[in-house]
Amino acid sequence: MPQERQPKTWIEISRSALLSNAYSFQTLVPDKKIMGVIKANAYGHGLPQAVEILEQSGVVWYGVDSLDEALAVREAGGTKPVLILGYTPRERAHEIVFNEFRQSVYDIDMLRVLSAAAQTVSKKVFVHLKIETGTNRQGVRTDELAPFIEFFRSDVNVVAEGAYTHFADVEDSAGEGYAAGQLAEFARAIGALHAGGIQPAMCHAASTAAILLLGGSHFDMVRLGIGLYGLWPSAAVEKTFQATGRRFDLQPVLRWKTIVAQVKSVPSGAAVGYGLSERVTRDSRIAIIPVGYYDGIDRGLSSLGEMLIHGMRAKIIGRVCMDICMVDVTDIPNVKAEDEVVIIGFQEAEQMRAEELAARAQTIHYEVVARINPFIPRRIVE
């Protein structure tokens, strides 16, 4: 058997952590279906790896952004129903029907295209109607539902299997105020559908934050995204939930590692990296790390971020480059080429969290993990 090749950077995905998180959320909504949202390469964790693990979990649906992601789920061995939450070009409608995917809809013309594709192969196509309740992205307002109701009543090829909405402000306000108005609007829309004779089998609204904080939003199914990967949606959500006194353990699923490429001495006053943006103030030792912004190290971490080497924090020095960055290891003894470096995760007693990197780069942890280059190998660890 050929020996596995050592990459210069890799992602470790914990099977036990992912399964534990899925189970923890099941305990919160024991009588509801759970959709595992695995869009954006499973939030950077690796779609094939997530599917392999979640096939053995209580997650019963997958949520993706695109048709290509849906096809990737099947290629990875996923057998559960797949809802495409994002836009699909109309010329590819036949692929939705042929593969029996579900499609989010909010456009009458797309419904007509899906109907024609379904009729061609003598199949029904199942859709989920996106209701606009105040986020003002994709969706149909309640006062725009009449032609959709008429379409579903008259067309035998298209089945309104679901109706759903998405909250705008649960993560930032910890579930207060605006979400209540959105819930009320969603209820009005569902009432209008029922009054028109349309009875979606699955209504869903709750993302991770709403699962944790808005019990009235759970309906028939919940959409579990960031929490599935062991990350709280926000500090506000974590604080609000923990204040209830309920114990809830989220386990980060991802650990991002690399290795030291070179260690070199730099004299006091020397500049490091592009733009001469930082100079060392003492005789120093720097380690060259073979990852950069192409790999997903935010350039905003220049002179601000840290990585773990020998269980200690090493500060990024100078500007993050496309494929390389530099860290100061002057105070870390015995660093040498090919020593392990942890970008996200634990090393010995120290931890580098995605939330911390996000705060330093002035972004959100969703972006930190989702933007990790998909070409970086992902390994499931037991």
Phi, psi and omega per residue, in radians:
M1 nan 2.243 -3.102
P2 -1.147 2.513 3.138
Q3 -1.260 2.436 3.133
E4 -1.140 2.326 -3.125
R5 -1.348 2.458 -3.131
Q6 -1.490 2.013 3.064
P7 -1.387 2.912 3.106
K8 -1.424 -0.345 3.041
T9 -2.637 2.581 -3.065
W10 -2.732 2.839 3.129
I11 -2.026 2.319 3.021
E12 -1.822 2.248 -3.124
I13 -1.972 2.098 -3.091
S14 -1.456 2.016 3.088
R15 -1.064 -0.820 -3.062
S16 -1.132 -0.661 -3.137
A17 -1.161 -0.759 -3.139
L18 -1.110 -0.773 3.119
L19 -1.149 -0.673 3.123
S20 -1.098 -0.759 3.128
N21 -1.109 -0.753 3.114
A22 -1.040 -0.755 -3.132
Y23 -1.162 -0.712 -3.139
S24 -1.023 -0.735 3.121
F25 -1.241 -0.535 3.044
Q26 -1.038 -0.646 -3.132
T27 -1.165 -0.438 3.111
L28 -1.382 -0.553 -3.101
V29 -2.292 1.111 -2.993
P30 -1.117 -0.390 -3.091
D31 -1.843 0.244 -3.130
K32 -2.038 2.657 3.001
K33 -1.298 2.551 3.094
I34 -2.007 2.178 2.985
M35 -1.667 2.137 3.024
G36 -1.476 2.008 -3.123
V37 -1.476 2.002 -3.043
I38 -2.132 0.474 3.076
K39 -1.201 2.966 3.113
A40 0.937 0.847 3.130
N41 0.981 0.778 -3.100
A42 0.963 0.896 -3.131
Y43 0.935 0.696 3.100
G44 1.457 -0.070 -3.060
H45 -1.466 -0.275 -3.119
G46 1.876 1.875 -3.101
L47 -1.077 -0.813 -3.136
P48 -1.066 -0.681 -3.134
Q49 -1.186 -0.722 3.122
A50 -1.098 -0.752 3.132
V51 -1.096 -0.792 -3.126
E52 -0.969 -0.727 -3.109
I53 -1.347 -0.791 -3.028
L54 -1.243 -0.319 3.051
E55 -1.041 -0.418 -3.125
Q56 -1.759 0.282 -3.076
S57 -1.968 -3.111 3.088
G58 -1.459 0.024 3.033
V59 -1.176 2.224 -3.021
V60 -1.959 -0.183 3.067
W61 -2.330 2.762 2.971
Y62 -2.039 2.458 3.031
G63 -2.017 2.253 -3.138
V64 -2.278 2.969 3.129
D65 -1.567 -0.631 -2.933
S66 -2.333 2.877 3.052
L67 -1.056 -0.702 3.142
D68 -1.116 -0.644 3.049
E69 -1.152 -0.678 3.102
A70 -1.074 -0.751 3.092
L71 -1.106 -0.642 3.117
A72 -1.136 -0.568 3.071
V73 -1.069 -0.789 3.130
R74 -1.167 -0.696 3.108
E75 -1.080 -0.532 3.141
A76 -1.462 0.003 3.119
G77 1.650 0.196 3.126
G78 -1.228 2.281 -3.080
T79 -1.952 -0.120 -3.050
K80 -1.460 2.807 3.087
P81 -1.031 2.539 -3.099
V82 -2.140 2.186 3.047
L83 -1.811 2.165 3.057
I84 -1.510 1.923 -3.049
L85 -1.454 -0.409 -3.085
G86 -1.728 -2.895 -3.039
Y87 -1.457 2.427 3.018
T88 -2.097 2.208 3.078
P89 -0.979 2.445 -3.032
R90 -1.095 -0.524 -3.120
E91 -1.190 -0.177 3.134
R92 -1.857 0.243 -3.110
A93 -1.023 -0.613 -3.118
H94 -1.100 -0.490 3.119
E95 -1.223 -0.599 3.071
I96 -1.080 -0.839 -3.093
V97 -1.158 -0.842 -3.086
F98 -1.028 -0.708 -3.081
N99 -1.588 0.012 3.086
E100 1.058 0.645 3.008
F101 -1.409 2.793 2.995
R102 -1.725 2.551 -3.092
Q103 -2.180 2.326 2.953
S104 -1.207 2.337 -3.109
V105 -2.304 2.609 3.093
Y106 -2.775 0.399 -3.024
D107 -2.541 2.169 -3.107
I108 -1.093 -0.694 -3.138
D109 -1.066 -0.694 3.102
M110 -1.129 -0.651 3.086
L111 -1.083 -0.698 3.127
R112 -1.140 -0.711 3.127
V113 -1.125 -0.752 3.117
L114 -1.117 -0.679 3.120
S115 -1.094 -0.770 3.133
A116 -1.109 -0.706 3.120
A117 -1.137 -0.695 3.129
A118 -1.150 -0.711 -3.138
Q119 -1.117 -0.613 -3.121
T120 -1.057 -0.654 -3.082
V121 -1.892 0.210 3.110
S122 0.956 0.813 3.083
K123 -2.239 2.769 2.960
K124 -1.618 2.626 3.066
V125 -2.040 2.350 -3.070
F126 -1.821 2.279 -3.060
V127 -2.228 2.775 3.054
H128 -2.113 2.088 -3.069
L129 -1.410 2.128 -3.135
K130 -1.500 2.133 -3.119
I131 -1.731 2.248 3.096
E132 -1.483 2.036 -3.104
T133 -2.114 0.028 3.102
G134 2.502 -0.025 3.051
T135 -1.449 -0.469 3.107
N136 0.996 0.876 2.891
R137 -1.985 -2.354 3.100
Q138 -1.228 2.617 3.095
G139 2.544 2.934 -3.115
V140 -2.030 2.241 3.083
R141 -1.273 2.762 3.140
T142 -1.018 -0.675 -3.117
D143 -1.336 -0.007 3.093
E144 -1.866 0.118 -2.979
L145 -1.355 -0.365 -3.008
A146 -0.922 -0.864 -3.129
P147 -1.167 -0.480 3.096
F148 -1.235 -0.728 3.090
I149 -1.057 -0.790 3.138
E150 -1.087 -0.703 3.126
F151 -1.085 -0.877 -3.092
F152 -1.115 -0.571 3.139
R153 -1.248 -0.499 -3.017
S154 -1.787 -0.281 -3.048
D155 -1.866 2.090 -3.079
V156 -1.495 -0.174 -3.075
N157 -1.509 -0.383 -3.062
V158 -2.007 2.221 -3.108
V159 -1.941 2.189 3.068
A160 -1.388 1.419 -3.081
E161 -1.249 -0.597 -3.063
G162 -2.464 2.829 2.977
A163 -2.438 2.414 -3.062
Y164 -2.670 2.913 3.069
T165 -2.520 3.102 -3.106
H166 -2.454 2.397 -3.088
F167 -1.453 2.603 -3.086
A168 -1.682 -0.415 -2.855
D169 -2.467 0.274 -3.097
V170 -1.155 -0.719 -3.051
E171 -1.205 -0.575 -3.072
D172 -1.516 -0.599 -3.073
S173 -1.859 0.112 3.137
A174 1.029 0.597 2.948
G175 1.592 0.111 -3.066
E176 -1.676 2.622 2.905
G177 1.316 -1.658 -2.955
Y178 -1.040 -0.689 -3.116
A179 -1.086 -0.591 3.118
A180 -1.087 -0.696 3.098
G181 -1.156 -0.683 3.101
Q182 -1.129 -0.714 3.092
L183 -1.063 -0.746 3.135
A184 -1.106 -0.700 3.124
E185 -1.171 -0.690 3.101
F186 -1.097 -0.713 3.098
A187 -1.070 -0.698 3.099
R188 -1.101 -0.722 -3.142
A189 -1.129 -0.767 3.116
I190 -1.095 -0.694 3.090
G191 -1.073 -0.690 3.114
A192 -1.146 -0.701 3.092
L193 -1.093 -0.799 3.133
H194 -1.084 -0.734 3.140
A195 -1.099 -0.494 3.112
G196 -1.542 0.094 3.092
G197 1.543 0.189 3.137
I198 -1.818 2.104 -3.072
Q199 -2.109 1.467 3.127
P200 -1.046 2.348 -3.123
A201 -1.248 -0.455 -3.097
M202 -2.310 2.008 2.979
C203 -1.834 2.399 -3.118
H204 -2.606 2.512 -3.100
A205 -2.498 -0.502 -2.918
A206 -1.426 2.175 2.895
S207 -1.585 -3.011 -3.092
T208 -0.943 -0.855 -3.092
A209 -1.062 -0.736 -3.133
A210 -1.235 -0.568 3.036
I211 -1.007 -0.746 -3.069
L212 -1.307 -0.615 -2.926
L213 -2.051 -0.389 -3.029
L214 -2.089 1.479 -3.118
G215 -1.019 -0.552 -3.126
G216 -1.283 -0.033 -3.107
S217 -1.763 0.064 -2.965
H218 -1.355 -0.537 3.078
F219 0.787 -2.311 -3.073
D220 -1.599 -0.465 -3.079
M221 -2.592 2.611 3.060
V222 -2.082 2.678 -3.121
R223 -1.909 1.844 -3.034
L224 -1.674 1.937 -3.117
G225 -1.929 -1.727 -2.990
I226 -0.988 -0.634 -3.129
G227 -1.146 -0.494 3.109
L228 -1.024 -0.527 -3.078
Y229 -1.670 0.217 3.048
G230 1.426 0.369 -3.125
L231 -2.070 2.284 3.050
W232 -1.214 2.512 3.134
P233 -1.026 -0.619 3.105
S234 -2.887 2.887 3.086
A235 -1.119 -0.601 3.137
A236 -1.121 -0.731 3.121
V237 -1.134 -0.782 -3.140
E238 -1.049 -0.817 -3.113
K239 -1.097 -0.773 -3.120
T240 -1.132 -0.750 -3.133
F241 -1.169 -0.791 -3.102
Q242 -1.114 -0.499 3.131
A243 -1.156 -0.304 3.103
T244 -1.304 -0.221 -3.139
G245 1.510 -0.048 3.121
R246 -1.414 2.420 3.123
R247 -1.482 2.304 3.138
F248 -2.615 1.999 -3.030
D249 -1.819 1.973 3.042
L250 -1.765 2.305 -3.106
Q251 -1.964 2.012 3.084
P252 -0.966 2.334 -3.020
V253 -1.594 -0.471 -2.944
L254 -1.835 2.400 2.907
R255 -2.273 2.191 -3.095
W256 -1.849 2.175 -3.074
K257 -2.205 2.758 2.983
T258 -2.614 -2.885 -3.135
I259 -2.390 2.794 3.042
V260 -1.317 2.292 3.116
A261 -1.603 -0.579 -3.078
Q262 -2.836 2.607 2.991
V263 -2.148 2.303 -3.099
K264 -2.455 2.711 3.097
S265 -1.610 2.451 -3.123
V266 -2.302 2.211 -3.101
P267 -1.299 2.697 3.121
S268 -0.933 2.345 3.120
G269 1.602 -0.154 -3.113
A270 -1.316 2.521 3.074
A271 -1.447 2.620 3.127
V272 -2.185 2.122 2.999
G273 1.480 -3.064 -3.094
Y274 -1.102 2.582 2.991
G275 1.250 0.054 -3.117
L276 0.890 0.647 -2.985
S277 -1.280 -0.322 3.135
E278 -2.551 2.438 3.084
R279 -2.135 2.501 3.099
V280 -1.331 2.554 -3.078
T281 -1.817 0.127 3.079
R282 -2.708 2.899 2.999
D283 -1.046 2.205 -2.938
S284 -2.304 2.861 2.961
R285 -2.097 2.241 3.104
I286 -2.082 2.567 3.070
A287 -1.874 2.334 3.086
I288 -1.563 2.162 -3.082
I289 -1.924 2.176 -2.979
P290 -1.455 0.790 3.013
V291 -2.401 2.665 -3.135
G292 -2.628 -2.747 -3.055
Y293 -1.202 -0.394 3.025
Y294 -1.118 -0.600 -3.137
D295 -1.365 -0.371 -3.137
G296 2.152 0.111 3.037
I297 -1.378 1.902 -3.063
D298 -1.005 2.314 3.133
R299 -1.114 -0.367 3.068
G300 -1.163 -0.176 3.087
L301 -1.491 -0.021 3.095
S302 -0.949 2.201 3.139
S303 1.084 0.174 -3.096
L304 -2.229 -0.675 -3.037
G305 -1.298 2.974 3.090
E306 -2.423 2.710 3.015
M307 -2.273 2.850 -3.104
L308 -1.808 2.232 3.063
I309 -2.384 2.231 -3.097
H310 0.971 0.574 3.115
G311 1.270 0.273 3.134
M312 -2.194 2.772 -3.105
R313 -1.515 2.268 3.100
A314 -2.054 2.103 -3.058
K315 -1.342 2.378 3.001
I316 -1.157 2.307 -3.102
I317 -2.113 2.310 -3.077
G318 1.343 -2.970 -3.067
R319 -1.436 2.444 2.975
V320 -1.167 2.238 -3.137
C321 -1.681 3.127 -3.093
M322 -1.062 -0.773 -3.049
D323 -2.207 0.074 -3.012
I324 -2.530 2.593 2.867
C325 -2.485 2.917 -3.074
M326 -2.148 2.494 3.087
V327 -2.266 2.632 -3.125
D328 -1.526 2.065 -3.141
V329 -2.059 0.411 -3.110
T330 -0.979 -0.658 -3.061
D331 -1.729 0.173 3.106
I332 -1.949 1.983 -3.030
P333 -1.261 2.591 2.898
N334 1.112 0.504 3.072
V335 -1.299 2.355 -3.111
K336 -2.486 2.945 -3.135
A337 -1.007 2.412 3.094
E338 1.302 0.176 2.919
D339 -1.115 2.574 -3.123
E340 -1.285 2.442 3.095
V341 -2.165 2.335 3.086
V342 -1.879 2.134 3.122
I343 -1.576 -0.772 3.031
I344 -2.325 2.270 3.074
G345 2.176 -2.938 -3.109
F346 -1.604 2.612 2.879
Q347 -2.580 2.035 -3.020
E348 0.949 -2.189 -3.079
A349 -1.618 0.005 -3.062
E350 -1.800 2.727 3.132
Q351 -2.429 2.456 2.999
M352 -2.062 1.973 -3.071
R353 -1.656 2.598 3.077
A354 -1.039 -0.608 3.134
E355 -1.090 -0.658 -3.138
E356 -1.195 -0.758 3.096
L357 -1.075 -0.701 3.137
A358 -1.090 -0.777 -3.125
A359 -1.078 -0.720 -3.126
R360 -1.201 -0.572 3.140
A361 -1.566 0.025 -3.140
Q362 1.008 0.865 3.056
T363 -2.459 -2.788 3.140
I364 -2.036 2.708 -3.082
H365 -1.165 -0.424 3.016
Y366 -0.946 -0.815 -3.090
E367 -1.200 -0.668 -3.125
V368 -1.003 -0.803 -3.092
V369 -1.443 -0.651 -3.079
A370 -1.173 -0.449 -3.083
R371 -1.614 0.100 3.052
I372 -1.144 2.239 -3.031
N373 -0.892 2.188 -3.113
P374 -1.155 -0.283 3.099
F375 -1.334 -0.279 3.104
I376 -1.174 2.265 -3.091
P377 -1.072 2.417 3.018
R378 -1.910 2.296 -3.134
R379 -2.121 2.265 3.017
I380 -1.382 2.231 3.082
V381 -1.990 2.522 -3.023
E382 -1.541 nan nan
